[in-house]
C-alpha cells in the first residue's frame, strides 16, 4: 500500500499482532471456532503483508493476483457456510438458539472480509503505481459500500466490547482465569482491530 511510512508500519504492526493472537485462539479452539480463528489469522497476516510501505518493499506484479487467489480460496468455506445457513432457515434458527444471534452473521462477515481483500488485491494489481493512495483506484460505489460496512462494524463492535470487557474484569477475581485464547473481550478486540485496519486500507486505494 502507498501512503505515509509511519502509518503504514503502524498498520503492519496492528495486523501482525492481530494475526498472531488469532493463531493463539486457533490452538485453543475446536470445530467452527478453530476454523474462524484460522481465517482471521490469515486475514491479519495478509493485511500486514499488503500494508508494508512501498518505500521499503514494492511487491512484484504477480503478488497481487496471488493475494486475490489466496483470499478467494479463504472465502469459499465462509461462502459455503453462509449458503447452507441461508438455504435452511430451520438450521439458522437452531444455530441462533444454540450459539446466539451472531452465529450466522459471523459467517457472512468472514465472507465480506475475504471478498474485500480480493477486491483490494484486484484493484492494486490493475492500478498504476502512482495512482495508489490517491483515492482514484477501484470502483467508487463498491469501495464506498465496503467502507460503510466496515465503519459500521467497527462502531458496533466497539460498543459491544465495553460491556464484555467490564464483565471480564469483574470476573477476574473468580476461581479460574481463562487462557489468552479463551477471553471473549480479546477475540472481539481482535475483530475490531481488523475492522479498523480494513477501513484504513480501503481509504488508501
Phi, psi and omega in degrees: 000142176269151181147181180302136184295321183297311179294327177297316179291326175299318179294319177300314181296316181299313182292321181293317178296319178298315178298320179296319179294324177296328174295322176298316177297323181296322180295325183267354183267178179209148176066227182299324181295320178295317179296320179296318179295322177295319177297321179290326176296315177300318179298315182297312181291325177295319178294323177298318179294321181289335185272356180301127182302137182291344175293336180264316182211123176257114182299144175294164186297333182279349185293319183294317173299326177295316176303316182298319180293316182298312182285333172295319176295323179293336180282342185298311179300319179294321178296318180295317180295317180294321179297316181297320180293317183289332180281337182237092183296333179291323177291327176300312180298320180293318181291322177297320180295322184278319191245355180101166186292346181271359186297305180291323181296331181295320177298317180295322179295319177299321180295316178296318180298313179295321177297321178296322178293319176298316181300313180295322179296317179295318179297314181295327179290327185265347183269143174294153186301322184288345182271347182292139177081004181252004176078009182258358183266159176083182178265113186306320182294316180290318177300316179296320179295318178294321177298316178297318181297309185287328175296317176296321179296318179298314180297315182293318179293322178298319178294320180287336183291328184299307180294327178296316179295323180294317178295318180296320180293321180290333180266006183294333182272009181286187185293310184242139179260136180286149177289170182299327182277355185247014183263116185296328181291328178286322177298319180290322176296327177298314180292325176298317179298319179292326176295317178298317180296322179296318177300315181297320182288323176294323178294334183274356179297000000 
